[in-house]
């Protein structure tokens, strides 16, 4: 009898997983189709992303020597933040309806500050998580080293696994790269769809954030816009020809930048599709 129950549970979980992945792939398919079909919006996305990368590069490359350079150094982070949130506003709004590029850009310029406002608590939460978990991590590592030093049975070549430090690092990773971003993105979508005031009244956006479909979409998207670009940037290639090496480097950076942009925007679109209200008003043809 137990065997049949285990088999039934296995097939139920399998069907549930297949249904979940089917809905995730459908959401990515709709978001990708809309994104690549509107080539004007695609060019706008690339131009804004290039401007954002240029602003960040100039911020780190500019040396404070003259008054003008000091002013530019202070303005560049503001420009980069504004460009970032304009991109996010466009990313969560291009799936809302069939807006043309001009309307999408105009709406994003009007609405991006709302995304900045609702992001402030999440930024503070991320800073608090880094500070507290980092402090606890340092104390845990120090305590583990003290305990290890008092036991002569452990050699320097075979140190025991510091489970507490490993657990804290895992918790910090999940908070910074999964929990907080997923919650913030879903709140962005709610603000873009329902308006600033309506989205902040309830907790529906945060409740939808951690549904299995939303989490799976974000994790799959993170592989595209985060993990693969990081791997492309950090990988090393060796060639005897300097020009070939330079060309490979530029190609890797360009592909990484495009994957990061396309993956992020399509992930935002897929989350928008996934979190659409179940009951859509049907227009009657009278």
JOSULBEL-V617776 format. One record per pair of residues at least 24 apart in sequence whose C-alpha atoms are under 10 Angstrom apart, sorted by the first residue. I is the first residue (numbers start at 0). J is the second residue. If there is no record, write none. Layout:
I,J ; I,J
This chain:
16,211 ; 18,212 ; 19,211 ; 19,212 ; 19,215 ; 20,212 ; 20,215 ; 20,216 ; 21,212 ; 22,212 ; 22,216 ; 22,269 ; 22,272 ; 22,273 ; 23,211 ; 23,212 ; 23,213 ; 23,214 ; 23,215 ; 23,216 ; 23,217 ; 23,219 ; 23,269 ; 23,270 ; 23,272 ; 23,273 ; 24,216 ; 24,269 ; 25,269 ; 25,272 ; 25,273 ; 26,212 ; 26,216 ; 26,265 ; 26,266 ; 26,268 ; 26,269 ; 26,270 ; 26,271 ; 26,272 ; 26,273 ; 26,274 ; 27,216 ; 27,219 ; 27,220 ; 27,265 ; 27,266 ; 27,267 ; 27,268 ; 27,269 ; 27,270 ; 27,272 ; 27,273 ; 28,265 ; 28,268 ; 28,269 ; 29,94 ; 29,265 ; 29,268 ; 29,269 ; 29,272 ; 30,90 ; 30,93 ; 30,94 ; 30,264 ; 30,265 ; 30,266 ; 30,267 ; 30,268 ; 30,269 ; 30,270 ; 30,271 ; 30,272 ; 31,261 ; 31,262 ; 31,264 ; 31,265 ; 31,266 ; 31,268 ; 31,269 ; 32,265 ; 33,93 ; 33,94 ; 33,97 ; 33,265 ; 33,268 ; 34,90 ; 34,93 ; 34,94 ; 34,261 ; 34,264 ; 34,265 ; 34,268 ; 35,261 ; 35,265 ; 37,93 ; 37,97 ; 37,98 ; 37,99 ; 37,100 ; 38,100 ; 39,99 ; 39,100 ; 39,101 ; 40,89 ; 40,93 ; 40,98 ; 40,99 ; 40,100 ; 40,101 ; 40,103 ; 40,104 ; 41,100 ; 41,261 ; 42,100 ; 43,86 ; 43,89 ; 43,100 ; 43,101 ; 43,104 ; 44,85 ; 44,86 ; 44,87 ; 44,89 ; 44,90 ; 44,104 ; 44,260 ; 44,261 ; 44,264 ; 45,86 ; 45,256 ; 45,257 ; 45,260 ; 45,261 ; 47,79 ; 47,82 ; 47,83 ; 47,85 ; 47,86 ; 48,79 ; 48,82 ; 48,83 ; 48,85 ; 48,86 ; 48,256 ; 48,257 ; 48,259 ; 48,260 ; 49,82 ; 49,256 ; 49,257 ; 49,260 ; 50,78 ; 50,79 ; 50,82 ; 50,83 ; 51,75 ; 51,76 ; 51,78 ; 51,79 ; 51,80 ; 51,81 ; 51,82 ; 51,83 ; 51,86 ; 52,79 ; 52,82 ; 52,83 ; 52,256 ; 53,79 ; 54,78 ; 54,79 ; 54,80 ; 54,82 ; 55,79 ; 55,80 ; 80,115 ; 81,108 ; 81,111 ; 81,112 ; 81,115 ; 82,108 ; 82,111 ; 83,111 ; 83,115 ; 84,108 ; 84,110 ; 84,111 ; 84,112 ; 84,113 ; 84,114 ; 84,115 ; 84,118 ; 85,109 ; 85,110 ; 85,111 ; 85,112 ; 85,114 ; 85,115 ; 86,111 ; 86,260 ; 86,263 ; 86,264 ; 87,111 ; 87,114 ; 87,115 ; 87,184 ; 87,187 ; 87,188 ; 87,263 ; 87,264 ; 87,267 ; 88,112 ; 88,113 ; 88,114 ; 88,115 ; 88,187 ; 88,188 ; 88,190 ; 88,191 ; 88,264 ; 88,267 ; 89,191 ; 89,264 ; 89,267 ; 89,268 ; 90,187 ; 90,188 ; 90,260 ; 90,261 ; 90,263 ; 90,264 ; 90,265 ; 90,266 ; 90,267 ; 90,268 ; 90,269 ; 90,271 ; 91,184 ; 91,185 ; 91,187 ; 91,188 ; 91,189 ; 91,190 ; 91,191 ; 91,192 ; 91,264 ; 91,265 ; 91,266 ; 91,267 ; 91,268 ; 91,269 ; 91,270 ; 91,271 ; 91,272 ; 92,187 ; 92,188 ; 92,190 ; 92,191 ; 92,192 ; 92,267 ; 92,268 ; 92,271 ; 93,264 ; 93,265 ; 93,267 ; 93,268 ; 93,271 ; 94,265 ; 94,267 ; 94,268 ; 94,269 ; 94,270 ; 94,271 ; 94,272 ; 95,188 ; 95,191 ; 95,192 ; 95,268 ; 95,271 ; 95,272 ; 95,275 ; 106,191 ; 107,191 ; 110,190 ; 110,191 ; 110,194 ; 110,195 ; 111,187 ; 111,191 ; 113,187 ; 113,190 ; 113,191 ; 113,194 ; 113,195 ; 113,196 ; 114,183 ; 114,184 ; 114,186 ; 114,187 ; 114,188 ; 114,190 ; 114,191 ; 114,195 ; 115,187 ; 116,195 ; 117,183 ; 117,184 ; 117,186 ; 117,187 ; 117,190 ; 117,195 ; 117,199 ; 118,179 ; 118,180 ; 118,182 ; 118,183 ; 118,184 ; 118,186 ; 118,187 ; 119,183 ; 120,179 ; 120,183 ; 121,175 ; 121,179 ; 121,180 ; 121,182 ; 121,183 ; 122,175 ; 122,179 ; 122,180 ; 122,183 ; 124,174 ; 124,175 ; 124,179 ; 125,171 ; 125,174 ; 125,175 ; 125,176 ; 125,178 ; 125,179 ; 125,180 ; 126,175 ; 128,170 ; 128,171 ; 128,172 ; 128,174 ; 128,175 ; 129,171 ; 129,172 ; 129,174 ; 129,175 ; 131,171 ; 132,164 ; 132,167 ; 132,168 ; 132,170 ; 132,171 ; 133,164 ; 133,167 ; 133,168 ; 133,171 ; 135,163 ; 135,164 ; 135,167 ; 136,163 ; 136,164 ; 136,165 ; 136,166 ; 136,167 ; 136,168 ; 136,171 ; 137,164 ; 138,164 ; 139,163 ; 139,164 ; 139,165 ; 139,167 ; 140,164 ; 140,165 ; 176,218 ; 176,221 ; 176,225 ; 177,209 ; 177,214 ; 177,217 ; 177,218 ; 177,221 ; 178,208 ; 178,209 ; 178,214 ; 179,208 ; 180,208 ; 180,217 ; 181,205 ; 181,207 ; 181,208 ; 181,209 ; 181,213 ; 181,214 ; 181,216 ; 181,217 ; 181,218 ; 181,270 ; 182,206 ; 182,207 ; 182,208 ; 182,209 ; 182,213 ; 182,214 ; 183,208 ; 184,208 ; 184,217 ; 184,266 ; 184,267 ; 184,270 ; 184,271 ; 185,209 ; 185,213 ; 185,267 ; 185,270 ; 185,271 ; 185,274 ; 187,267 ; 187,271 ; 188,267 ; 188,268 ; 188,270 ; 188,271 ; 188,272 ; 188,274 ; 188,275 ; 189,271 ; 189,274 ; 189,275 ; 191,271 ; 192,271 ; 192,275 ; 204,274 ; 207,273 ; 207,274 ; 208,270 ; 208,274 ; 210,273 ; 210,274 ; 212,270 ; 212,273 ; 212,274 ; 213,266 ; 213,269 ; 213,270 ; 213,271 ; 213,272 ; 213,273 ; 213,274 ; 214,270 ; 215,270 ; 216,265 ; 216,266 ; 216,267 ; 216,269 ; 216,270 ; 216,273 ; 217,263 ; 217,266 ; 217,267 ; 217,269 ; 217,270 ; 218,266 ; 219,262 ; 219,266 ; 220,259 ; 220,261 ; 220,262 ; 220,263 ; 220,264 ; 220,265 ; 220,266 ; 220,267 ; 220,269 ; 220,270 ; 221,259 ; 221,262 ; 221,263 ; 221,266 ; 222,258 ; 222,259 ; 222,262 ; 222,263 ; 223,255 ; 223,258 ; 223,259 ; 223,260 ; 223,261 ; 223,262 ; 223,263 ; 223,265 ; 223,266 ; 224,255 ; 224,256 ; 224,257 ; 224,258 ; 224,259 ; 224,260 ; 224,261 ; 224,262 ; 224,263 ; 224,264 ; 224,265 ; 224,266 ; 225,255 ; 225,258 ; 225,259 ; 225,260 ; 225,262 ; 225,263 ; 226,255 ; 226,259 ; 227,254 ; 227,255 ; 227,258 ; 227,259 ; 228,252 ; 228,253 ; 228,254 ; 228,255 ; 228,256 ; 228,257 ; 228,258 ; 228,259 ; 228,260 ; 228,262 ; 229,255 ; 229,256 ; 229,259 ; 230,255 ; 231,255 ; 231,256 ; 232,256
